[in-house]
Amino acid sequence: MRATLSVVRRLLASNKISFIVTAAVALCATTSGDSAIALSNGNYTWLLAVMTPFFFVFYDFRKLMYLGASKKDFYLGSLMGYGILALLISLVNTGVHLLIDPLNRAQRVVNLMDVCGWMENGALVAFLQQAVFLFLVMIFLHVLLSMQPHWYGWVTDAVLAAIICVFTPIAPLRGLLAGFFGVVMLNANAPVHIAVCLALSAALAAAGLAVLKRKTL
């Protein structure tokens, strides 16, 4: 366990670029004062969840392997790191939405927590829903990126591209795609949303472990 915690610390410490870029974008992004709708700066904190798996998979894995860490410790450390970051991002965005967004009285501020319907359940539940969703996103990206050097990674890319290209223009299939996102993201039903995100995260984590066993330097 101590080795895994050391991996977590190294992963988070080496993720400085993601933190810096996310902070810069979140602090500097502005919406025109002429617009009736303003985007909440808290939305941009999600950028950290998108960037982090790239560093964990393409930079930290090789570095930690050379330092003598085991694949098991790397993977458990990655999952713990994603959990910590999911909670952190959700906490920051929730705080921005509750404390900073109301200060803009001239425009209607749009935050993804409202768009997804999570705030209908109160701030605490919305915080949890956002955290489990971001955790799911990071694990999905981690597994997808880990597969890229292998043939099954290319197949997965092709399947995902085909789903987007085929399902989007065809109304019945587009409805299925919208329904999927309606369950994993745009879902105000907190128990269902949290359960689905955790179940998918567990399934992806198991798939990621299988991929990691084949992964080499």
Stockholm file with secondary structure:
# STOCKHOLM 1.0

chainA/1-217         MRATLSVVRRLLASNKISFIVTAAVALCATTSGDSAIALSNGNYTWLLAVMTPFFFVFYDFRKLMYLGASKKDFYLGSLMGYGILALLISLVNTGVHLLIDPLNRAQRVVNLMDVCGWMENGALVAFLQQAVFLFLVMIFLHVLLSMQPHWYGWVTDAVLAAIICVFTPIAPLRGLLAGFFGVVMLNANAPVHIAVCLALSAALAAAGLAVLKRKTL
#=GR chainA/1-217 SS CHHHHHHHHHHHHTTHHHHHHHHHHHHHCCCCTTCSEEECGGGGGHHHHHHHHHHIIIIIHHHHHHTTCCHHHHHHHHHHHHHHHHHHHHHHHHHIIIIIGGGCCSSEEECHHHHTTGGGGCHHHHHHHHHHHHHHHHHHHHHHHHTTTSHHHHHHHHHHHHHHHHHTTSHHHHHHHHHHHHHHTSCCCHHHHHHHHHHHHHHHHHHHHHHHHHCCC
#=GC SS_cons         CHHHHHHHHHHHHTTHHHHHHHHHHHHHCCCCTTCSEEECGGGGGHHHHHHHHHHIIIIIHHHHHHTTCCHHHHHHHHHHHHHHHHHHHHHHHHHIIIIIGGGCCSSEEECHHHHTTGGGGCHHHHHHHHHHHHHHHHHHHHHHHHTTTSHHHHHHHHHHHHHHHHHTTSHHHHHHHHHHHHHHTSCCCHHHHHHHHHHHHHHHHHHHHHHHHHCCC
//
